[in-house]
């Protein structure tokens, strides 16, 4: 069973799956909530970007630089992924 992410997330399972696929918190919440709403018909995959695990460390670093993530130069690939997902 997925974690409860609070009342603002309407579909915890979808939210967790999207986060695991590399989506940010806001995008995952929007997609999960839209899928939970029967009056909306969102696609299963929102964006076309591959999950962060498929990115090179250099690409992750560049994205972290674009977002102004502090300490990025000392981060491992896994740490960069975590920092990007927390944005």
C-alpha positions as CSV (number, residue, x, y, z in Angstrom):
1,X,0.0,0.0,0.0
2,X,1.3,3.5,-0.8
3,X,2.1,6.1,1.7
4,X,-0.6,8.6,2.5
5,X,0.6,12.0,1.1
6,X,-2.2,13.9,2.8
7,X,-5.6,15.0,1.7
8,X,-4.2,17.1,-1.3
9,X,-3.1,13.9,-3.1
10,X,-6.2,12.0,-4.3
11,X,-4.5,8.9,-5.7
12,X,-1.4,7.9,-3.6
13,X,-0.5,4.9,-5.8
14,X,-0.4,6.9,-9.0
15,X,1.5,9.7,-7.2
16,X,4.2,7.2,-6.0
17,X,4.5,5.6,-9.4
18,X,5.0,9.0,-11.1
19,X,7.6,10.0,-8.5
20,X,9.4,6.8,-9.1
21,X,9.4,7.6,-12.8
22,X,11.2,10.9,-12.2
23,X,8.3,13.3,-12.0
24,X,8.5,16.3,-9.6
25,X,6.2,16.6,-6.7
26,X,3.9,19.1,-8.3
27,X,3.6,17.3,-11.6
28,X,3.0,14.0,-10.0
29,X,0.3,15.5,-7.7
30,X,-1.4,17.2,-10.7
31,X,-1.5,14.0,-12.8
32,X,-2.5,11.8,-9.9
33,X,-5.3,14.1,-8.9
34,X,-6.5,14.5,-12.5
35,X,-6.6,10.7,-12.9
36,X,-8.6,10.4,-9.7
37,X,-11.2,12.9,-11.0
38,X,-13.7,11.0,-13.2
39,X,-14.6,14.2,-15.1
40,X,-11.1,14.5,-16.5
41,X,-9.3,12.2,-18.9
42,X,-5.5,12.8,-18.6
43,X,-3.1,10.6,-20.4
44,X,-1.2,8.0,-18.5
45,X,2.1,9.7,-19.2
46,X,2.2,13.4,-18.8
47,X,5.6,14.4,-20.2
48,X,8.0,12.9,-22.7
49,X,11.2,13.2,-20.6
50,X,12.8,9.9,-19.6
51,X,13.1,9.2,-15.8
52,X,16.1,10.7,-14.1
53,X,17.7,7.3,-13.7
54,X,18.2,7.3,-17.5
55,X,19.9,10.7,-17.5
56,X,23.7,11.0,-17.4
57,X,25.2,12.6,-14.3
58,X,26.3,15.6,-16.4
59,X,22.7,16.1,-17.6
60,X,21.4,15.9,-14.0
61,X,24.1,18.4,-12.9
62,X,23.0,20.8,-15.7
63,X,19.4,20.6,-14.7
64,X,20.3,21.1,-11.0
65,X,22.3,24.1,-12.1
66,X,19.3,25.5,-14.0
67,X,17.2,25.2,-10.9
68,X,19.9,26.7,-8.6
69,X,20.3,23.6,-6.4
70,X,23.1,24.3,-3.8
71,X,25.8,21.7,-3.3
72,X,25.3,20.1,-6.7
73,X,29.0,19.9,-7.5
74,X,29.6,17.5,-4.6
75,X,26.6,15.3,-5.2
76,X,26.5,11.8,-6.5
77,X,24.1,10.8,-9.3
78,X,21.6,9.4,-6.7
79,X,21.9,12.6,-4.7
80,X,21.2,14.8,-7.7
81,X,18.2,12.7,-8.6
82,X,16.9,13.1,-5.0
83,X,17.5,16.9,-5.0
84,X,15.8,17.3,-8.4
85,X,12.8,15.3,-7.2
86,X,12.5,17.4,-4.1
87,X,12.1,20.5,-6.2
